[in-house]
Amino acid sequence: MNKVAVISRDLQNVDRQKVAKDFREKKFNILISSDVLARGIDIPAVDLVINWDVPMITLEGGWKEAQKETYLHRIGRTGRFGTEGVALTLKQGEYDDDFMNQIIDHYKSFKYE
């Protein structure tokens, strides 16, 4: 049976640390997280990362741009230490194709479809 936990900025820091510790100790196998775990967590046994959205930032004048480094850190939670993993990104907005192509162009990776 799958066990699920959620971690987000809404939790107190001590609660976020407990959730991360419990996930490392395999007390549950599904972790739903915001960008709060995009960086700074080292869990070697993550098989799947599902991005709820393409990370982006709003610039001056209301323009938006993909957050390339955040995306890399998000998907970097899986397939670590020589293991295989999968990272999926859900497309939600009309500009998500553009944001994904910005990330791909930045890292010179495969073409997004």
N, C-alpha and C positions, 0 to 999 in steps of 0.2 A: 504494500500500500504506500502511496506517495504522501509525504508530509510536507506542508507548505508553511513558509514564514515570509513576512514582509518587513522590509527595512526602508526607511525614508527619512528625510530631514525633519519630519514631524515628531520623530522619536527623540527622547533625550539621548545624549551621547552614551551614557552608561547602558541604555537599552539597545542602542545600535551595536555596541561592542559585544553585548551578550548574544544578540542574534548572529553576528559574524562568528563568534566563538562556537555557538551551537551548530552552525552550518559546517564549520571546519571539522567538528567532532561527529558529523553525519547524524545529528539528531533529527534532521529533516533533509530531504533531497531536492526540494524546489525552493528557490529564493526569489521573491519578487522585490526588485529594488529600483530606486530612482538613481539619478546620477551621483548620489552620495557614495556609491561604491565604484564609480568609474575609475577611481585611482586609489592606491594605497591599501588594497586588500590582496593578500596572496593566498589563494585557495587552489591547490593543485588539481582537485578532482572535479572541476566544473566541465560537464559534457556539452551543455547547451546554454547559449545566451540568446534571449529574445529581446530585441530592442523594441520597446513600445512605440518609439518615434525616432526620427533622425535628429541627432542633437544639433541645435542651431542657436545662434545668438542674434539678438536684435541690435543693429548698429545705429548710429546717429541718423536721423531722418527716417527711421522706421524700416530701413533696409535690413534684410536678414541674410545670414551667411551660415554655412555648415560649420560646426565645431569639429574640425578634423581630428585634433588630438584626443578630444573626448571620445569620439567614435572609436578610435584605435584602442584606447584604454578599455572601453566597454567590451569590444569583441575580444580583446586580449585576455579576458577572464577565462576563456575556454581554450582547449588545445595546448595546454602548457606542459612544460617539462617532457616534451617528446610524445605526448598523448594526442589523440585526435579529438576534435571538437567541432561543433557547428554553431554558427552565429547567424541569426535571422533578424531582419529589420522590417517592421511593419510600416508600410507606406500609408500615411493618413491624410496628408494635405496635398493640395494641388501643386505645390512647389517641391515636394519630396524628391521627385526625379532629378530636379536641378541640384538639390542639396547633395544627393547621393553621387551625382556626376562630379560635383566639386571635390568630394572626398576621393573618388576614384582617380580623378586627374591629379590630385595632390600626391597620392601614393603610387601613381602609375600602375594601377591594378586592372583587374578584369572590367569589362563593360557591364553596367547595371541594366537589367531589363525588367 
